[in-house]
Every structure is written in structure tokens, then in C-alpha cells.
Amino acid sequence: MKVPVPNNLKPYNQNQMELFPPNVRSLLEDDDLCLVVNDVVAALDLSCLYIKVSHEGNRPYHPAMMLKVLFYAYAKGIFSSRKIAAAVRENIGFIFLAAWQKPDFRTISDFRKNNLTELGQLFGQIVLLCCELGMVKLGHVAIDGTKIKANASDAQSYDDHRIDREMTRWLEQADSIDEQEDHRFGVSKTGTELPEDIRDQKKRLRRLEQLKEKLSRSSRDKINKTDPDASFMKGRSGIKTSYNAQAAVDADHQVIVAADVTGEAADVEQLLPMIEQTETNLSAKVKECSADAGYSSGENLEALETHNTDGYIPDRTYQGQQRGKDVSDFHKEHFVYDPKHDAYLCPEGERLPFSHLQRRKGKKPLRVYRCRSCAACRFLGVCTTSRQGRSITRHPFEKELRRMRRKLDSEAGRAIYGQRKYVVEPPFGHIKSIMGFRQFSLRSLTKVKGEFKLVSIAHNLRKIWLYLKKRAETLAGRLSQAGYCAC
């Protein structure tokens, strides 16, 4: 038995005509993220984009509109230009930002690719805007890095032997096809008449030769054919072809105040550049910073002291001690250095004079001190099992390392360093888990640097949105109170 339609339902007519066309803005909630994106872009100085607009040919889309769409897409976790183009046709937030215009995926992709340098400038403006809102105070800055998968297959990584094998294989295959073509068409064919498959092989050979040359210039054992700037790096999901994304984060509201990408797995060389970029973006000095042991080096600690930046960075040995390792009565910490005689005194009073220098690639050598009286010591086998006697290495920046350890051992130092993981690690979790950015869309170091700036902008936009939403305020109102205007 068919049940009749109830007569107390709200009217439902898909062909209902509107007296006036609806304003898309009326379909959005007042605290929608796209409205914050809209207001932020309106507050930016877009001169760097306007000067690139061509006055010839068809009129291009407005850079402000394209920027809003791109910012909103990344903030919503949409990174594919095809998916962004689909959203501009289907999603109310995108339709509002695009004002019913419908750029295709190629236009969106080209706009992103052609304005990567400008994204860096806009990132700096948004960091300043966060500062004007009171979200950034530079009370404490934490620095860290995370490995993000490159847009490249791990299987396309080559070492010297594999490049040579591939070149030999393609040469043999090309020679074989040449012989077949000569037999079929005659030996008088010119190179320009070769079929496309042979020309493709010649391109592959040139590409392999370039790859081999680039590998020989680098210090790496392998190079990726798809993206030669990426490197094998160990992350949580194993060893992948990746980039090392760096971020400096302000402690107040976890705003990313500096962002960069490197093709090197190690973090140690990135500390000072991140501090310098932070100071450039905010035109203010970083007074206090923290970073994990990956950023520790004598050179870095010395530079921080010279720069008058109060750093909290443990070295790897110190972190090992903190985990309960290597804290016996005969640990190096219990040996006393005698600067007058350039020697150490062990807990038993025996002297360890200078023995030799231990060379290190690209760094100052370590000084090695060795005791010659261990054979008769009652603690032989406890202090050392070496037949040559107990040895101690002295770092060329031993004073700086010891000062840092004493600072970290203090109650205040432990509290300051302890906040690092609550400041810099959540933004990476937010970028990867909430926004879903786990792999770069672009290739080459220059391009992924720009894309990570875009990702960092998206993260900061979401922070601005949540900040204003919590206070039930609008961006325009806050900026008006602060007297902010774009430069």
C-alpha cells in the first residue's frame, strides 16, 4: 500500500524561481573560513602580482581572486589543481571567492607555479598581519624540521652503476633499432627522420648523462631521476625520497613565522637561517629560541651567544644522559680539565695528557687525551676496557657545550626547553593530519620551497580563523583597531 505524502512538510520545488538572484555571501556562515581568507587577501599588498600582469592578449583572471582560491584550497586540504577547479564549480565557499568565475585546472596550476617566489613575500606579509593581531610576540620561538615525501618514485633513484647500466641498455636498444631501420629504409636517412621512439631514447640518454654529472658533483650516493633535488631520508614511515621542511613557530599561538625546505636530511645547518628569516619577516630580534639535538653544534651555540639569542639546544650526548644512559661515576663529566697543563684528571687523580687530534670532515678537530696508568688502576674494566688506556675527547667548543648543559640542567632551563614540543610539533601534525599535506605536488627544490610557503600560509590562515572565531571578531574590525594597512 502506497503511503500518501504528508501535507505538513516544508515546500520542496527544485524549479522554484527567485525574484532576485541570491547573493552567495548570504549562503555562508559569518564565521566561515573563506571569509577570513577573503579579508586577509584584501589586506595584503599584491603589487608583486600586479606587476606581472601582461597587457597583451586576453585579459587574465584577477590575481586577488586566484590567490584567494589557492589559499582557501590549501587551508581546506585540497592541493590538486584539478580538484581545486572542480571545487570552484561546486563548493559555495570557492564560488564566493571566485565570484562565479571558473578558472580551469591548467590556469590554477600555472598561477601557482608562476608565483612561487611571490608567495614567499606574501607569507612575510601574513606573518606581520598575525603580529598586528597580537598573535605573534616573539617571546619564544621553537624550530624544528619534518620530512615530507617528494613528488617522485623511490624506485627512480639511481647510483652510478645503475646509471651506467641504463645508458648501456638504451644505447644497445637504439643501435638495434637503427640497424632495423637502415635495413628497412636504407642508410641515407637523416637524424630528423628518426621515429619518435628512437628520438625519445636519445632524450633519455641525455637525461641519464645529466643525472650522472649531477650525481658526481654532489656528495650523495644516489640521485632520483624524477626529482634530482630530493634525497633519501628516514621518517616515521621509513626511508623515502623526501625533502626536509623547516619551520620556526612562535609560542603564543603556534603561528609559523619562518618556513623553508632543504634537500639535506640533517637539520644542523638550518638553525641560523631560520632565525635570520624570522627576524627579517618580523623586523624584530629573536631573543629566545629552542630546538632539538639535531640543531646542536659548537658553531651554532657560539653564533647564538654572539647574536645575543638565548638558545636552549641540547647536544646528543646530553640527551642520552637525560634518558638514563652513560651516567656512571666514570663518565666524562666526572673528569676535571686542567687548562694550565692541557690535561684531564680522572676521579682517581690520574692525569690524562693530550694525545692527538681527531680529524673531522668540514669541522674543527677533536682533541684526544689518554691515560697511560690504567693497567695498574683498581677500576680497570669499569672505567675502561681499552688496553691503550682511558681516553677523553675534548670538543673545540667545549665551553659553549658545558654552558648549554648547565642552563638546561636548571629548573628554568628545563621548563623553557620543555615547551618546545608543545610549540613546534603541533603545527607539523596539523599540516600532515588535519590539512592532509603529506607529499609535495611540485618538483625541484626551488618549487617545493614555494609550495611549503603556501602550506605555511594556509596553516597561519587557519590559526587566524580560529583566533577570531574564539573572540567572535572580524579581521576587518581587529585591523581597524590596530591601525594596520598593507605596505
Beta strands, then each sheet from edge to edge (+ up, - down):
strand 1: 141-149
strand 2: 157-158
strand 3: 223-224
strand 4: 231-235
strand 5: 238-250
strand 6: 256-262
strand 7: 288-291
strand 8: 310-312
strand 9: 336-338
strand 10: 343-345
strand 11: 351-360
strand 12: 363-370
strand 13: 391-394
sheet 1: 4+ 5- 1+ 7+ 8+
sheet 2: 2+ 3-
sheet 3: 4+ 5- 6+
sheet 4: 9+ 10- 11+ 12- 13+
end
